[in-house]
């Protein structure tokens, strides 16, 4: 008998959800995959230790922080305030994101669209709450129209503080559940989140001049167990797919990443360098102690073969993390992985140059941290 499915689009089929309780042999397989991933990061670290004094400084300061329990307390307190903010803290968060947007514009010019594809600039923000970043982009692009996604407050999302605006199409949705827009149209009836997957949010030919991928994992969001280990990847890949597929050729994409020295991050920076001009930006305004930074990709050739291949890869990772086993997820993540030595040979110098200011700013922030 055929499996019962929920149809939310065309007739593409998805295999039934596989239980995440892997067998012993499967655990060994994805354990090896994690080790392979870590070994690639280790090679990058070795390269940076020889070529980037800024990275070495951050590495040493991080080690001091890890050895001091006060560091854990500091970041836990920050997370607690962020996830259970008072009205005053929410307003401060909105203002902070507005200032980060202004600082980004001064440093990169990323948020002001110079040549919109047609009459009005089109902006897509996939993690808009509290709205300060989008408010800056709207101010810099008079007459712009925007679509903004935000996790509903009822699911743990931040309160949206940006004033109601007829030019902002606000949608309170979990972007990781936009199955039809991510290429998954028939949902198995036995899937734990069967009722949560959403129909298409975009029209077929909808394109944007500026795409902002700034959504981050919300730890107080209640998740089905299959999402516990892969939610960060689901969130990253869903934003990248939705953003790049709908970015007009020549447009700009702003993406929040963490740990510029991590293999997964280096892989994506290198990937984007194949079809765009890549800059990186770390604000001094806030978050300077953290590893987070923004990739700013301009003149993105979103319809080029490398871009199309990247979208296909991210879709496979999202589908495996959403409908498959941990083995499926690790296989998708490791599929067509470029050789680390090749990446460093072609991109290593750029990584050092681009990362210099990112690590310098984080190093300055950590030096002043109360737990160092």
Steps between C-alpha positions, in 0.01 A plus 500: 500500500636846413599724788253775588645843426399864528529669162613862520619548144584287201547124496865463606523209744688490828592180681325437829669648807765270645525473878796692637597220739784371286639152520845442647655466154331818383630688804849385409452627144385848593753509783767452234337775295528738796865403540562569131333840538714580805819388323425744218453779753829398661682540167353848464604587856855381427510719190371805687737448792787539251352793309270704726624650829149641551355149500770375738415778744130410494581130538707568812240732653223248436703235677528726805126556490423128476717437806308757704146401610414869506502491120218245493307711749550815292364350177220313680384829652508662156294216354250515786444873448472454122242222527293650781540874441324775686330774298806717561737225383291440187517869410876498564536194273308678223720810534815285505407324174423837345848622596661182365321559170626858487855387580479232229386759246789733589751217465364305203220696331306173494156619610441772242392355166658694215319347203166334585372245250189709434326809633511426873777336699398155627640378834469158666587464871476145635566577866349844534413514872536735675523694174785748546704361214207513257408849623849617401472338156157657442632842603793468258270400213205744491194346338629145543271202552598222739397153604602410854485159669514461876448205734164552675525629857285205607783269387774696674567766238600856584244778501494700177552867587509653153189717454224367275572600143288441192823433308607214731332163446559349844450127548538329836626160388782256572709516181627145554143377444443664159498157340343588165740790443789269593399239243315255727137468401365171641545458874473148646204478737717338770743791510519656851440849355243395239260782594767771521631503143385801301385563142678735262568851623660632179347554159671308215694794352556699819854639529682729740784750468621456858470183708582489872557159660533585869277246673658318794399197702263582786579268787167533676310388190345159564622260232419146398789273598618450141592871487718511811835420338449659160291812559784745438569334163128494415477872574814593307425292192134601481594870505774449240265311266211743534730799466727401212221348288307826515787747474509683170828464306735773618326536835643506853477234770586556868546180702572457871769238566697383804865402543671614185769237555258205509497268199126535441531879491812502282326264257208740456721809468701320232176386335364856479833623364433287190204715395521831689731759653538410867570736789469433871387737773509477879341786692679685774160624618401168660575126518872572479586223749320239293617315190208624290556710189319586178591392150409767246476355149454757224449468124369152565459295182204315648411309182854383420581126511701523828211685668243250375720213622530665843122531530462133408756400765330705772160355408638147536643583844171655615296205370732245664491687831122531481388165358798266535721333756821638647684283247306667218582842643873434526508351151325807357728736689811314379389461139734662245716646776795687349848402609620719789845539349344614172280754682797637695712513186236703312338689787745494792653842434152651470391329822792654687440847353125494549523354850762745627253766614243245621751335735653835596162633616418180687845502660448855624160406639630191678793692652250725676268217604449454876582128476846540341 
